[in-house]
């Protein structure tokens, strides 16, 4: 039998050595969870170091991401392409061992963690994806989707409010293949957590529909392994394994204290720890026999080979489903997607309906969800307002036994009721996207994007295709007042690097926004949609909408031959710009109207195209019902916007109160031209 104690001590040694060399980091948690890692990775984890993207691998999430040296150590020891030099370069520029684990940077890392609570929530999304894919693709005698999602998490994850959202949904969805191992060491940065963390965690999880295996000795790898084995037999509940541990295990003077949490142990303490552990090897030196005990390459290849045989039989019996499974796990859209998107945009243009852009979104979704079975929708208890449901996406449900309910036609539900859990929804969608097989989208009001913001940021950081549907995008929602009226939210979301923000003006722009979002395999998107109806704006060319901004109307459209300036508008304000254009024409002033549904996309265009839309030398005025700050970068002479909070009143009253009338826009443009 492998020497489990030496295997665990290898993690402890690598963790304290790397943190010491970097002169920053968190040695305590990796040292405390080392035996837990031995139990999981040594006895249970289904993975192949030679192929980190094997579809049927177990997913492992280190929710307490500050303990990153644990996962880096294990990935190195088990045989992933993470050489010891990378561990020596811990926390240095461009290394594969960043301060917190980053997906896409380190082979074997499934999600970027660090913001506490989001890792366990990502894991819920991964487990949900596994459950749904299994229900959709598995056939009698052909189990091609059959894996677990494992999570390590600590006190900090459980204190974060998002963990309550995630834990509750995991229980409601009966995610029996989700197993969380809780590093119950009672320590956080400020010391013993007892004065400020009094939750009865086991009872909390039981109340949320989980199995709980309590009071496991987290430093007894055999005991932890036995608990995992028990958890794997759960048929209808996720499982929490409470592992009692000491932070900084092995350190004579730091173990069990907050001093072990977030700073190097120091040369003298490391020396004493080596002696206490019986680890007589110099820094970053691992004995060959320990490497041999950890090596998972041969076993991993064998596991994947068995699955390949299973999948080959499945492919023979169900060739259509097999091809579809491969396509979706690769994240590729169907070959006919461009035609589907083209037809949807043309239909939106031809019909020219006057509807709210939230309704335009639902009309687009009717086409896209029918063509893309991987689209997985949802809403944070606002389905009737966000309009994220379609005829092709019945509600997702599980029965009392924990099985996914299917329709009479054998389809699974593809619309999720997340409840009032905006942050949880956003982070769960990240997990679904990371797992593969589905393109998640979910809705709430734009004002509540604040709840979701850090998960949106994480989607952008991780380059995941997640689509956020944010309706009720302005003071246009009326009487609900300033608590619900978005002012700074569009500008704030546009500041997130890697996030495309769309604020479409009509059905065609909304459909294009959806088409672009779905094609962005490595970029999340946010669609900002109106509650109030928006008239359709006739267009001579639909092609440039996807470039983020385009010329919607020239002065010639209103009988003027000269262009004196440009009005830039988004969303519902495009109609104001067009009305102001007509009023200005009566004053013999010609203005071009530019619709800019996505500033982010437009900013990525080449200079020639930008110049063609916004010619140099023409004064510019922007119009948007929100913060003015972001518009000055376009060289605007004036901005018609809102830099205060809203008010409670009917929408038409608010538009007049805040100056969103065609007359005020025209006057603002006229004044700006006089100053130019």
PyMOL commands that set and color helices and strands:
alter all, ss='L'
color gray80, all
select helices_A, chain A and resi 4-22+27-43+65-78+84-88+118-137+155-159+161-172+193-195+201-207+221-231+258-260+267-277+288-294+297-317+319-330+337-351+357-371+383-386+422-435+446-462+475-480+489-494+507-519+543-547+555-558+573-586+599-603+607-613+629-634+651-657+662-675
alter helices_A, ss='H'
color red, helices_A
select strands_A, chain A and resi 59-62+149-154+178-184+187-188+191-192+211-217+239-244+355-356+375-379+415-417+439-445+467-471+499-502+524-528+533-534+550-553+565-569+591-595+619-623+636-640
alter strands_A, ss='S'
color yellow, strands_A
deselect
rebuild
show_as cartoon
